[in-house]
């Protein structure tokens, strides 16, 4: 499979002209919100409460925006779904408290 080179969109435009990018993502199956916060000037972001089954969606958005993921945070746990933080860690080697490089 050949993948064409990807050109990220304007991050400032995606942030509405501001310095902070905010995206609220929703998983209807679990009723869970995931948040992506990015610093436009340094192109770094954190993802909060990612859902295992939506890892591909989150990864695609981060790549589309041309961001470097520096942390994946969980604010709480749920009995009805698994966190996606460990998947983000594996793809980005982000700074995570339990990350041992």
CNS distance restraints for C-alpha pairs under 8 A (distance, minus, plus):
assign (resid   6 and name CA) (resid  64 and name CA) 7.88 0.50 0.50
assign (resid   7 and name CA) (resid  64 and name CA) 7.78 0.50 0.50
assign (resid   8 and name CA) (resid  63 and name CA) 7.30 0.50 0.50
assign (resid   8 and name CA) (resid  64 and name CA) 5.27 0.50 0.50
assign (resid   8 and name CA) (resid  65 and name CA) 5.40 0.50 0.50
assign (resid   8 and name CA) (resid  66 and name CA) 5.04 0.50 0.50
assign (resid   9 and name CA) (resid  13 and name CA) 7.98 0.50 0.50
assign (resid   9 and name CA) (resid  14 and name CA) 7.54 0.50 0.50
assign (resid   9 and name CA) (resid  64 and name CA) 6.68 0.50 0.50
assign (resid   9 and name CA) (resid  65 and name CA) 5.84 0.50 0.50
assign (resid   9 and name CA) (resid  66 and name CA) 7.32 0.50 0.50
assign (resid  10 and name CA) (resid  14 and name CA) 6.28 0.50 0.50
assign (resid  10 and name CA) (resid  65 and name CA) 7.40 0.50 0.50
assign (resid  11 and name CA) (resid  15 and name CA) 6.15 0.50 0.50
assign (resid  11 and name CA) (resid  21 and name CA) 7.83 0.50 0.50
assign (resid  11 and name CA) (resid  40 and name CA) 6.26 0.50 0.50
assign (resid  11 and name CA) (resid  43 and name CA) 7.90 0.50 0.50
assign (resid  11 and name CA) (resid  65 and name CA) 5.98 0.50 0.50
assign (resid  11 and name CA) (resid  66 and name CA) 7.44 0.50 0.50
assign (resid  12 and name CA) (resid  16 and name CA) 6.42 0.50 0.50
assign (resid  12 and name CA) (resid  17 and name CA) 5.03 0.50 0.50
assign (resid  12 and name CA) (resid  18 and name CA) 6.32 0.50 0.50
assign (resid  12 and name CA) (resid  19 and name CA) 6.97 0.50 0.50
assign (resid  12 and name CA) (resid  21 and name CA) 7.92 0.50 0.50
assign (resid  12 and name CA) (resid  40 and name CA) 6.17 0.50 0.50
assign (resid  13 and name CA) (resid  17 and name CA) 5.25 0.50 0.50
assign (resid  14 and name CA) (resid  21 and name CA) 7.08 0.50 0.50
assign (resid  14 and name CA) (resid  65 and name CA) 7.75 0.50 0.50
assign (resid  15 and name CA) (resid  19 and name CA) 6.94 0.50 0.50
assign (resid  15 and name CA) (resid  20 and name CA) 6.23 0.50 0.50
assign (resid  15 and name CA) (resid  21 and name CA) 4.46 0.50 0.50
assign (resid  15 and name CA) (resid  22 and name CA) 6.94 0.50 0.50
assign (resid  15 and name CA) (resid  40 and name CA) 7.55 0.50 0.50
assign (resid  16 and name CA) (resid  21 and name CA) 7.88 0.50 0.50
assign (resid  18 and name CA) (resid  40 and name CA) 7.76 0.50 0.50
assign (resid  19 and name CA) (resid  39 and name CA) 6.20 0.50 0.50
assign (resid  19 and name CA) (resid  40 and name CA) 5.08 0.50 0.50
assign (resid  19 and name CA) (resid  41 and name CA) 6.63 0.50 0.50
assign (resid  20 and name CA) (resid  37 and name CA) 7.02 0.50 0.50
assign (resid  20 and name CA) (resid  38 and name CA) 5.72 0.50 0.50
assign (resid  20 and name CA) (resid  39 and name CA) 5.10 0.50 0.50
assign (resid  20 and name CA) (resid  40 and name CA) 5.80 0.50 0.50
assign (resid  21 and name CA) (resid  36 and name CA) 7.65 0.50 0.50
assign (resid  21 and name CA) (resid  37 and name CA) 5.54 0.50 0.50
assign (resid  21 and name CA) (resid  38 and name CA) 4.76 0.50 0.50
assign (resid  21 and name CA) (resid  39 and name CA) 6.38 0.50 0.50
assign (resid  21 and name CA) (resid  40 and name CA) 6.56 0.50 0.50
assign (resid  22 and name CA) (resid  35 and name CA) 7.21 0.50 0.50
assign (resid  22 and name CA) (resid  36 and name CA) 5.74 0.50 0.50
assign (resid  22 and name CA) (resid  37 and name CA) 4.82 0.50 0.50
assign (resid  22 and name CA) (resid  38 and name CA) 6.60 0.50 0.50
assign (resid  23 and name CA) (resid  35 and name CA) 5.69 0.50 0.50
assign (resid  23 and name CA) (resid  36 and name CA) 5.06 0.50 0.50
assign (resid  23 and name CA) (resid  37 and name CA) 6.67 0.50 0.50
assign (resid  24 and name CA) (resid  33 and name CA) 6.62 0.50 0.50
assign (resid  24 and name CA) (resid  34 and name CA) 5.92 0.50 0.50
assign (resid  24 and name CA) (resid  35 and name CA) 4.71 0.50 0.50
assign (resid  24 and name CA) (resid  36 and name CA) 6.59 0.50 0.50
assign (resid  25 and name CA) (resid  33 and name CA) 5.56 0.50 0.50
assign (resid  25 and name CA) (resid  34 and name CA) 5.00 0.50 0.50
assign (resid  25 and name CA) (resid  35 and name CA) 6.08 0.50 0.50
assign (resid  25 and name CA) (resid  36 and name CA) 7.96 0.50 0.50
assign (resid  26 and name CA) (resid  31 and name CA) 6.97 0.50 0.50
assign (resid  26 and name CA) (resid  32 and name CA) 5.81 0.50 0.50
assign (resid  26 and name CA) (resid  33 and name CA) 4.60 0.50 0.50
assign (resid  26 and name CA) (resid  34 and name CA) 6.28 0.50 0.50
assign (resid  27 and name CA) (resid  31 and name CA) 5.56 0.50 0.50
assign (resid  27 and name CA) (resid  32 and name CA) 5.23 0.50 0.50
assign (resid  27 and name CA) (resid  33 and name CA) 6.39 0.50 0.50
assign (resid  27 and name CA) (resid  34 and name CA) 7.96 0.50 0.50
assign (resid  27 and name CA) (resid  51 and name CA) 7.83 0.50 0.50
assign (resid  27 and name CA) (resid  54 and name CA) 7.46 0.50 0.50
assign (resid  28 and name CA) (resid  32 and name CA) 6.97 0.50 0.50
assign (resid  30 and name CA) (resid  80 and name CA) 7.10 0.50 0.50
assign (resid  30 and name CA) (resid  81 and name CA) 6.94 0.50 0.50
assign (resid  32 and name CA) (resid  51 and name CA) 7.69 0.50 0.50
assign (resid  33 and name CA) (resid  49 and name CA) 7.14 0.50 0.50
assign (resid  33 and name CA) (resid  50 and name CA) 7.92 0.50 0.50
assign (resid  34 and name CA) (resid  47 and name CA) 7.22 0.50 0.50
assign (resid  34 and name CA) (resid  48 and name CA) 5.70 0.50 0.50
assign (resid  34 and name CA) (resid  49 and name CA) 5.07 0.50 0.50
assign (resid  34 and name CA) (resid  50 and name CA) 5.24 0.50 0.50
assign (resid  34 and name CA) (resid  51 and name CA) 7.28 0.50 0.50
assign (resid  35 and name CA) (resid  47 and name CA) 5.71 0.50 0.50
assign (resid  35 and name CA) (resid  48 and name CA) 5.03 0.50 0.50
assign (resid  35 and name CA) (resid  49 and name CA) 6.85 0.50 0.50
assign (resid  35 and name CA) (resid  50 and name CA) 7.60 0.50 0.50
assign (resid  36 and name CA) (resid  45 and name CA) 6.86 0.50 0.50
assign (resid  36 and name CA) (resid  46 and name CA) 5.92 0.50 0.50
assign (resid  36 and name CA) (resid  47 and name CA) 4.58 0.50 0.50
assign (resid  36 and name CA) (resid  48 and name CA) 6.39 0.50 0.50
assign (resid  37 and name CA) (resid  45 and name CA) 5.41 0.50 0.50
assign (resid  37 and name CA) (resid  46 and name CA) 5.45 0.50 0.50
assign (resid  37 and name CA) (resid  47 and name CA) 6.49 0.50 0.50
assign (resid  38 and name CA) (resid  43 and name CA) 6.65 0.50 0.50
assign (resid  38 and name CA) (resid  44 and name CA) 5.56 0.50 0.50
assign (resid  38 and name CA) (resid  45 and name CA) 3.97 0.50 0.50
assign (resid  38 and name CA) (resid  46 and name CA) 6.48 0.50 0.50
assign (resid  38 and name CA) (resid  67 and name CA) 7.51 0.50 0.50
assign (resid  39 and name CA) (resid  43 and name CA) 5.56 0.50 0.50
assign (resid  39 and name CA) (resid  44 and name CA) 5.49 0.50 0.50
assign (resid  39 and name CA) (resid  45 and name CA) 6.21 0.50 0.50
assign (resid  40 and name CA) (resid  44 and name CA) 7.27 0.50 0.50
assign (resid  43 and name CA) (resid  66 and name CA) 7.15 0.50 0.50
assign (resid  43 and name CA) (resid  67 and name CA) 5.04 0.50 0.50
assign (resid  43 and name CA) (resid  68 and name CA) 6.26 0.50 0.50
assign (resid  44 and name CA) (resid  67 and name CA) 5.41 0.50 0.50
assign (resid  44 and name CA) (resid  68 and name CA) 4.75 0.50 0.50
assign (resid  44 and name CA) (resid  69 and name CA) 5.86 0.50 0.50
assign (resid  44 and name CA) (resid  70 and name CA) 6.40 0.50 0.50
assign (resid  45 and name CA) (resid  67 and name CA) 6.31 0.50 0.50
assign (resid  45 and name CA) (resid  68 and name CA) 6.07 0.50 0.50
assign (resid  45 and name CA) (resid  69 and name CA) 4.89 0.50 0.50
assign (resid  45 and name CA) (resid  70 and name CA) 5.94 0.50 0.50
assign (resid  45 and name CA) (resid  71 and name CA) 7.19 0.50 0.50
assign (resid  46 and name CA) (resid  69 and name CA) 5.72 0.50 0.50
assign (resid  46 and name CA) (resid  70 and name CA) 5.86 0.50 0.50
assign (resid  46 and name CA) (resid  71 and name CA) 4.82 0.50 0.50
assign (resid  46 and name CA) (resid  72 and name CA) 5.72 0.50 0.50
assign (resid  46 and name CA) (resid  73 and name CA) 7.35 0.50 0.50
assign (resid  47 and name CA) (resid  69 and name CA) 7.47 0.50 0.50
assign (resid  47 and name CA) (resid  71 and name CA) 6.55 0.50 0.50
assign (resid  47 and name CA) (resid  72 and name CA) 4.93 0.50 0.50
assign (resid  47 and name CA) (resid  73 and name CA) 6.23 0.50 0.50
assign (resid  48 and name CA) (resid  72 and name CA) 5.94 0.50 0.50
assign (resid  48 and name CA) (resid  73 and name CA) 4.73 0.50 0.50
assign (resid  48 and name CA) (resid  74 and name CA) 5.77 0.50 0.50
assign (resid  48 and name CA) (resid  75 and name CA) 7.24 0.50 0.50
assign (resid  49 and name CA) (resid  72 and name CA) 7.71 0.50 0.50
assign (resid  49 and name CA) (resid  73 and name CA) 6.09 0.50 0.50
assign (resid  49 and name CA) (resid  74 and name CA) 4.69 0.50 0.50
assign (resid  49 and name CA) (resid  75 and name CA) 6.34 0.50 0.50
assign (resid  49 and name CA) (resid  76 and name CA) 7.65 0.50 0.50
assign (resid  49 and name CA) (resid  83 and name CA) 6.90 0.50 0.50
assign (resid  49 and name CA) (resid  84 and name CA) 7.59 0.50 0.50
assign (resid  49 and name CA) (resid  85 and name CA) 7.45 0.50 0.50
assign (resid  50 and name CA) (resid  54 and name CA) 7.36 0.50 0.50
assign (resid  50 and name CA) (resid  55 and name CA) 7.21 0.50 0.50
assign (resid  50 and name CA) (resid  58 and name CA) 7.83 0.50 0.50
assign (resid  50 and name CA) (resid  72 and name CA) 7.74 0.50 0.50
assign (resid  50 and name CA) (resid  73 and name CA) 7.93 0.50 0.50
assign (resid  50 and name CA) (resid  74 and name CA) 7.42 0.50 0.50
assign (resid  50 and name CA) (resid  83 and name CA) 5.89 0.50 0.50
assign (resid  50 and name CA) (resid  84 and name CA) 4.87 0.50 0.50
assign (resid  50 and name CA) (resid  85 and name CA) 5.97 0.50 0.50
assign (resid  51 and name CA) (resid  55 and name CA) 6.48 0.50 0.50
assign (resid  51 and name CA) (resid  81 and name CA) 7.28 0.50 0.50
assign (resid  51 and name CA) (resid  82 and name CA) 6.39 0.50 0.50
assign (resid  51 and name CA) (resid  83 and name CA) 4.93 0.50 0.50
assign (resid  51 and name CA) (resid  84 and name CA) 4.53 0.50 0.50
assign (resid  51 and name CA) (resid  85 and name CA) 7.61 0.50 0.50
assign (resid  52 and name CA) (resid  81 and name CA) 7.56 0.50 0.50
assign (resid  52 and name CA) (resid  82 and name CA) 5.62 0.50 0.50
assign (resid  52 and name CA) (resid  83 and name CA) 5.19 0.50 0.50
assign (resid  52 and name CA) (resid  84 and name CA) 3.74 0.50 0.50
assign (resid  52 and name CA) (resid  85 and name CA) 7.53 0.50 0.50
assign (resid  52 and name CA) (resid  87 and name CA) 7.33 0.50 0.50
assign (resid  53 and name CA) (resid  84 and name CA) 7.33 0.50 0.50
assign (resid  54 and name CA) (resid  58 and name CA) 6.34 0.50 0.50
assign (resid  54 and name CA) (resid  84 and name CA) 7.59 0.50 0.50
assign (resid  55 and name CA) (resid  59 and name CA) 6.00 0.50 0.50
assign (resid  55 and name CA) (resid  84 and name CA) 6.17 0.50 0.50
assign (resid  55 and name CA) (resid  87 and name CA) 7.03 0.50 0.50
assign (resid  55 and name CA) (resid  88 and name CA) 7.32 0.50 0.50
assign (resid  56 and name CA) (resid  60 and name CA) 6.05 0.50 0.50
assign (resid  57 and name CA) (resid  61 and name CA) 6.32 0.50 0.50
assign (resid  58 and name CA) (resid  62 and name CA) 6.25 0.50 0.50
assign (resid  59 and name CA) (resid  63 and name CA) 6.19 0.50 0.50
assign (resid  59 and name CA) (resid  88 and name CA) 7.71 0.50 0.50
assign (resid  60 and name CA) (resid  64 and name CA) 5.96 0.50 0.50
assign (resid  61 and name CA) (resid  65 and name CA) 6.15 0.50 0.50
assign (resid  62 and name CA) (resid  66 and name CA) 6.26 0.50 0.50
assign (resid  62 and name CA) (resid  67 and name CA) 5.50 0.50 0.50
assign (resid  62 and name CA) (resid  68 and name CA) 7.44 0.50 0.50
assign (resid  62 and name CA) (resid  69 and name CA) 7.49 0.50 0.50
assign (resid  63 and name CA) (resid  67 and name CA) 6.21 0.50 0.50
assign (resid  68 and name CA) (resid  92 and name CA) 7.85 0.50 0.50
assign (resid  69 and name CA) (resid  92 and name CA) 6.39 0.50 0.50
assign (resid  69 and name CA) (resid  94 and name CA) 6.19 0.50 0.50
assign (resid  70 and name CA) (resid  92 and name CA) 7.71 0.50 0.50
assign (resid  70 and name CA) (resid  94 and name CA) 4.63 0.50 0.50
assign (resid  70 and name CA) (resid  95 and name CA) 5.53 0.50 0.50
assign (resid  71 and name CA) (resid  89 and name CA) 7.98 0.50 0.50
assign (resid  71 and name CA) (resid  94 and name CA) 5.14 0.50 0.50
assign (resid  71 and name CA) (resid  95 and name CA) 5.09 0.50 0.50
assign (resid  71 and name CA) (resid  96 and name CA) 5.81 0.50 0.50
assign (resid  72 and name CA) (resid  85 and name CA) 5.49 0.50 0.50
assign (resid  72 and name CA) (resid  88 and name CA) 6.75 0.50 0.50
assign (resid  72 and name CA) (resid  89 and name CA) 7.12 0.50 0.50
assign (resid  72 and name CA) (resid  94 and name CA) 7.12 0.50 0.50
assign (resid  72 and name CA) (resid  95 and name CA) 7.69 0.50 0.50
assign (resid  72 and name CA) (resid  96 and name CA) 6.56 0.50 0.50
assign (resid  73 and name CA) (resid  85 and name CA) 6.86 0.50 0.50
assign (resid  73 and name CA) (resid  96 and name CA) 7.76 0.50 0.50
assign (resid  74 and name CA) (resid  83 and name CA) 7.57 0.50 0.50
assign (resid  74 and name CA) (resid  85 and name CA) 7.27 0.50 0.50
assign (resid  77 and name CA) (resid  82 and name CA) 7.92 0.50 0.50
assign (resid  77 and name CA) (resid  83 and name CA) 7.45 0.50 0.50
assign (resid  78 and name CA) (resid  82 and name CA) 7.17 0.50 0.50
assign (resid  84 and name CA) (resid  88 and name CA) 6.49 0.50 0.50
assign (resid  85 and name CA) (resid  89 and name CA) 6.15 0.50 0.50
assign (resid  86 and name CA) (resid  90 and name CA) 6.22 0.50 0.50
assign (resid  87 and name CA) (resid  91 and name CA) 6.37 0.50 0.50
assign (resid  88 and name CA) (resid  92 and name CA) 5.94 0.50 0.50
assign (resid  88 and name CA) (resid  93 and name CA) 7.59 0.50 0.50
assign (resid  88 and name CA) (resid  94 and name CA) 7.56 0.50 0.50
assign (resid  89 and name CA) (resid  93 and name CA) 4.84 0.50 0.50
assign (resid  89 and name CA) (resid  94 and name CA) 5.40 0.50 0.50
assign (resid  89 and name CA) (resid  95 and name CA) 7.95 0.50 0.50
assign (resid  89 and name CA) (resid  96 and name CA) 7.39 0.50 0.50
assign (resid  89 and name CA) (resid  99 and name CA) 7.76 0.50 0.50
assign (resid  93 and name CA) (resid  99 and name CA) 7.81 0.50 0.50
assign (resid  93 and name CA) (resid 101 and name CA) 7.91 0.50 0.50
assign (resid  94 and name CA) (resid  99 and name CA) 7.77 0.50 0.50
assign (resid  95 and name CA) (resid  99 and name CA) 6.58 0.50 0.50
